[in-house]
Amino acid sequence: MRSMTGFGKASISSENGTFFVEIQAWNRKHLEVITYLPKEFFCMEVDVKKEVGKKNFRGQIVVRVSFIPNVKMIQSLFPDKKLMETLKQGWESLAKDLKIKEEITLSFLMNQLETFSQKGSTVACEDCKEDILQGVKGAVEALMAAKEEEGKSLSLDMMKKWDLIEGWMQEITTRAPYMTSIYREKLKTRVEELIGKSPDYEDRIAREVVMFSERVDISEELVRFQTHFEKCRGLMHSSGSVGRELDFLIQEMNREINTLSTKALDATISSFAVQIKCTLEKNREQIQNIE
């Protein structure tokens, strides 16, 4: 079990330069990956998101990539000198023929190289693809380690609450069979006070007790609750994405405990049920942090 929040970073040095990757994750119902890449490496956005999505299934994840090029890479970004000379001569010749006296500046020539620059950026992006992905993989591994560590802390806290719930459910299970006997004694006392012992006294008591037993039978609710409960305890030790399933199971347990409390008509059981519902809600709040 792991948390949805965490931070990871990595750096990769290669012949192209050094890449720095930072990843931060926050709670979010669905997976949302946001990337901040140097403009030269925009072509890597889809690949970076796919890499992050291999191990993350929920949460908002922000990936920041920065790059410090080496001398070789910087030199490769400069336009070819001969090409620039050819461009300058061509534009000067055209300006002369058109009798335009404006000076052909470096800024003007660089604007004409836009298509070449785009091509060069694409080449640079392809050359650095493996470096970037390697950096992202390293940062993801660091992020997963942080999320696992946070998940352990959450799990320990939640397990304490599961233990409390288990104790209260045992109390309810122990008390449930006695509800009919308690009701029978109360009913006998009440009937005797009102009408005394009539010939069909015992039969009337028996019929009423049978109907009462059917109304307050909570055995099905106890079985269903226990099934969901055991499933939750098992998922706490899972390394996969379990947040949604845990959230669903707690909703189901809440439904069962509400029904159980209503049917039981017993103050002691109702008291245990209230404590269980409150503790379930606390665990449900914690589960919102679980991936």
ZINOR-V491234 format. One record per pair of residues at least 24 apart in sequence whose C-alpha atoms are under 6 Angstrom apart, sorted by sequence separation. I is the first residue (numbers start at 0). J is the second residue. If there is no record, write none. Layout:
i->I j->J
i->I j->J
//
This chain:
i->30 j->56
i->30 j->57
i->32 j->59
i->34 j->61
i->29 j->57
i->30 j->58
i->31 j->59
i->32 j->60
i->33 j->61
i->34 j->62
i->35 j->63
i->36 j->64
i->224 j->252
i->29 j->58
i->30 j->59
i->32 j->61
i->27 j->58
i->26 j->58
i->27 j->59
i->25 j->58
i->179 j->212
i->25 j->59
i->24 j->59
i->220 j->255
i->24 j->60
i->23 j->60
i->23 j->61
i->22 j->61
i->22 j->62
i->21 j->62
i->21 j->63
i->217 j->259
i->20 j->63
i->20 j->64
i->242 j->286
i->19 j->64
i->19 j->65
i->18 j->65
i->215 j->262
i->242 j->289
i->18 j->66
i->215 j->263
i->242 j->290
i->17 j->66
i->17 j->67
i->240 j->290
i->16 j->67
i->16 j->68
i->15 j->68
i->16 j->69
i->15 j->69
i->3 j->58
i->15 j->72
i->39 j->120
i->40 j->124
i->171 j->268
i->167 j->271
i->164 j->275
i->20 j->134
i->11 j->134
i->10 j->134
i->9 j->134
i->157 j->282
i->9 j->137
i->9 j->138
i->8 j->138
i->7 j->138
i->7 j->141
i->7 j->142
i->6 j->142
i->5 j->142
i->5 j->145
i->5 j->146
i->2 j->146
i->1 j->146
i->1 j->147
i->2 j->149
i->2 j->150
i->1 j->150
i->0 j->150
i->57 j->290
i->0 j->237
i->0 j->238
i->3 j->288
i->2 j->288
i->3 j->289
i->2 j->289
i->3 j->290
i->1 j->289
i->2 j->290
//
